[in-house]
Structure formats: structure tokens, C-alpha cells
Amino acid sequence: DIQMTQSPSSLSASVGDRVTITCRASQSINTYLNWYQQKPGKAPKLLIYAASSLQSGVPSRFSGSGSGTDFTLTINSLQPEDFATYYCQQSYSTPITFGQGTRLETK
Amino acid sequence: QLQLQESGPGLVKPSETLSLTCTVSGASISSNIYYWGWIRQPPGEGLEWIGSIFYSGTTYYSPSLKSRVTISLDTSKNHFSLKLSSVTAADTAIYYCARLTEDSISSRWDYWGQGTLVTVPS
């Protein structure tokens, strides 16, 4: 199985900040990497697919980059609605695996 | 607008079989473009893929659950189902159904149901 490791596990930030979350795969997954946002009591929401493609309807302050084993999710100019938990997920091979999540909290 | 809705018992006794259905509206599960699947999340924990199914009936299961899982399609009702046998308290989780879109560059879960909590008492 491909292990996905996110860092940090939690992060405190303020509205207007730029934040970066990192995801590392245990082996190369090319760009088969997706990012999701989950708010309490809600289902995950797809933000970024194929490492850097923005899902339709997602604000442009979200961006993704990386390939191989190292990936980043960047949120520019953090908004109040962005405080949530973020997960990366690899779709390179089954079993599909997710990172453990990064909880983004208000400072 | 595509919508997915999970349904099924919220409480399942240990050793019994968990059965959930995901009803899809706004799209046909017979489409040869999409996969359909199940993902679960124990309370306060991360996401775990359970399995996926294609319109042809081809299934893919998590190795850790494969011996206990069955995912099936009912195209006449436009829904798909999950059965997980011999449940224990470790199977307590929110169960999500979702659509998997696959193309040349990606495979991603782009539509999700709201999730349903299934509790297995210890």
C-alpha cells in the first residue's frame, strides 16, 4: 500500500495568511494526487485533482503543486470559511489511500 | 445536479452484516464514465476507502476489508449497495458513498453523499 503522510497535523493561522500543507507519498505517484476539504459534520469536498487542477467552483486562492512523492496545497489570503481539515489522497494504485489530515485552526 | 444519499440502519449488532444503499439522482449509475464507491470515517479519525464498482459490475476492494465486503449495483433503481459482514465495534464509522471520476490524468472522488453514521456497540 502507498502511505500518504501529511504535515503538519495541525496548523494555526489568521484570516489573510498564506498557508501551505505538505503531503508525501511513500513511493512515486506521478501526479495522481487529490486534495479535499472537510468541515465538521460534512462530507469531504474535492478541491484539487491531478496535483494541480482546480475543481470547478473552487476559489482560485487554492492551488496545488508537486509530482512524484512530494506535493503541496497552498491557500492564499485565508478566508474564514477555509478553517477546516484537509486531506490528500493518492489515486495511483489501489488501495486508494488518504493522508491522516491537517487541521487548520484560527489563531 | 448530481446527488447521492446513503440509507440504512444506524445501529448494527456485533457479528451481523452492515447493509447500506446509496441512491443516485441526477446521473445514471450505468454510465461507462464513472465509478461508484464507499469511504468510511471513524468518529474523529481519517478517511478509509472501502471499495469501488464500475457500471460493468467490476469491483475493487480494500485488501484489509476484502474478505467481508460486497459492493453491488442495481441499475433499475439507480442505486448501489454496500454489505460488510461480521462487524465489530471497529466498524463504527460515518459511511460515505461517492462518485469517482476517472480520466487520463486523474481519478478523483468529486461527488459525495452526506454520510450516515453506523454504530456497532462493543
Interface residues (C-beta under 8 A of the other chain):
Chain A: D1 T31 Y32 N34 Y36 K42 A43 P44 K45 L46 Y49 A50 S53 Q55 Y87 Q89 S91 T94 P95 I96 T97 F98 G99 Q100 G101
Chain B: G46 L47 E48 W49 S52 Y60 S62 P63 S64 Y96 A98 I105 S106 S107 R108 W109 D110 W112 G113 Q114 G115
